[in-house]
């Protein structure tokens, strides 16, 4: 079976973060084909411009997929030809809904199963799991979203250390059985999924962590720190 990878980032990663060399090394390509999917921001022009600046043509083969003013007829052909699909953060709920209208959800699954590396932060990490927490319905909240693509079992919570609502709400939602048990990543922490299982957690900061959150059987939840491998700064 083709090796499958998902790189789910907790948020806050910049273009010089060492997670990106790690991500591109997974492809084995000397000049990776990287598809940027900015659906979660409504295909905001600013994000697209930043993407092309951060991943220039002399080192990558960059492209983007717009769905609000769609110009790509053969979405499947575009996605299947990539080494990496990089999903922008933003509104997870809106993104998933738009993907399903355009059958992008099915295409992404096919591409992942064929070995295209899936990656992204925040909404771009939430989407690969069965469920997640999201501020899609109101900024500042951490509402349950049991509506992910389900490539990975369980739930995911990004921004665990940087958004005040995330930690208490995720623990409550898991403890009450609203969300399945899962993992949480601080900003700058990353879950690397190989196949359908998390192989390791990575970080570019000594202060960023990852946690497994499980129900305690009494309506609450237990939070367990996980081993995180520190990545060296990108050269």
N, C-alpha and C positions, 0 to 999 in steps of 0.2 A: 504494500500500500504506500502511496505517496506520502511523504512526511508533511504534516500540516502544522502551521504556526499561527498563533494570534499573539500580538503584543499589545496588551491592554494597559494604558497609562492612566495613572490617577489624576493627572492634570499638572499644568505648570511647566511642561517641558518646552524649552526654546530650541531653536535650530541647531545650536552648538551642543546640545545635551548628548552625552555619550550613548544614550539609548539608540540614536539614529545610526551610528556606525554598526552597533550590534544588530539592529534591525536589518540593515542592508547586507550585512555579512550572511544572514540567514538565506538570502536568495542565491548566493554563489555567483552572482552576476558582477562583472567588472564595471558595467554601466547600467545600473538597475532602471527598469521601466517602472515609474511610480505614478499611480493614478490618485489624484486628490479629489475627494468627494465632500463638497462643502454644503450638503443639503441642510445640516442642522443650523446653519446660519442664514438660510434662505438664499444660498449661493452668493453671499456678499462679495462684492468685487474686491474689497480690501484684502480679504483672506486669500483670494485667488492670486492677487498680485504678490502678496508675501510668499506664497508657496513657490511661485516661479523664481523669486529672488533667492529663496533659501535653498532651492534644489535646481541649480542652473543646468542648462543643456550640455555644458562641457563635461559634467560629471554624471548626469542622469538623463533619462529620456522621460521628461515630465509631461503629464497631460491632466486634464480635469474633466469631470462629468457634471454638467449643469442640468438640473431637472426642472427648474422654474421657468427658464427660457431654453427649452431643450433644443439642441442642435445635433445631437448624436442619434442616428437612426438605429444602428446595431449596437445596443448597449452590451449585449452578451459578448460580441466580438471584441469590443474595446476592453472589457474587464478581463476576459480570458487571456488576453495577450500580455497582461501585466506581470511584473515580479512582485509588486507591493500595491495594496490598496490602502491609502492613508485617509482615514475619516476624521473630519474636523469636529471639534466639540461644538456644543450649542444646545438646541432644543431636541432632546432624545425622542420625545413622543411625536413631534411633528415630523422629524426625520424618518422614523419608522413608518409612519402613515404614508408619506410621499413615496418612499421606497416601494411599498406594497402596491401602490397604484401603478407604478412603472415596472413592476416585477423585478426590481433590483434585488430584493431579498432572496429570491430563488437563484438569480445569477451569482450573487455573492457566495451562496452556499456551494454552488457548482465549482466556482473558482477556488474557493478554500479547499474543497475536496481534491482539486487537481493540483494543489501545491502553491497557489498564490498566497503570499503572506498577507494577513489581515492585521491592521494596526490602527491606533487612534487613541486620543485622550478624552476623558470625560464622557460626553455622548458617544464619542468614537471608541470608547471602551465598554460602556454600558451595553451597547447594542448586541455584542456577541454572546451575552449571557441570557439565561432564561428570564431574569428579572433584575431590577436595579432601583436605586433611588434617583430622583430627578427633581430639578427646579423648573421643569417645563411648564407647570401649571401656575406657578407663582414664584418669582425670584425670591430667594432667601429661605424657601422651604425645602424639604427633602421628602417628597411624596413617593409612594410606592408605584412602580411601573412593572407589572407582571406580564410584559408584552414584548420581551426581547426576541432575537432570532433563535436563541437556544442552541447555538453551536457548542456552548459550554454549559454544563448543568449548574444550577444554583444561582445565587444573586451576586451582584457587584455594587460596591459603593465607592465612587471617586471622591476627591477633595476632602478626605476624612479628617484632616487636620486644619484645613483652611476655611471651611464654611461651618459656622457654629451649629447649624441644624443637623448636619449629616450624622455625626456620631450618636447622639441620643435617639434620633429618629430611626436610624438603621437598626440599632439594638432593640428598640421597641417593636419595630415591624417584624423583625426576625423572632423575637420572643413571643409575640402574639400570633405567629404563624401567618401573618399577612404576606410576608416574603419568605422564600426558602432560605435556608442557611447559605452562607457564602463568605466572600472575602471583601475586605476594604483596603484601599490604598490611599496613603497620604499623597499630597502633591509631590512630584518627583519620584514616586515609587511606581513600579511597573510589575504586572503579572505576565509572565511568559508561559503561554499555553502551548504544549506540544501534543498533537492529536486532540483529545478532549479533556486532558488533565493538565493542571497547572504544574509545570516542571520546576519553576523557581520564581523568586521575586528579586527584582533588581532595583537599584536606586543610584542617583547621582548626587545624593546628599546624605551626610551622616545623620541628619535629623529626620529623615523620611522613613516611615515604616509601613508594614503591611500586617493585617490581622485577619484571623478566622473568627467569624461571629456565628455562634450556634445557640439554639434555644436551650434553656436550662430545665425545661419541663415544668416550670412553675410560673410561666407567663413572662419571664425575663430572658436575658441573653448573656452568654459568656463571651468575652473578648480575649482571644489568645494571640499574643505577638508571634510573628512568624520570622524565620530566618530570611534575611535580605542580603543579597550580594552587592557590594559597593562597586560600581563601575569606575574605572579610571577616567579622568577628564579627556575629552576628545582632543586629539592633537591637530 
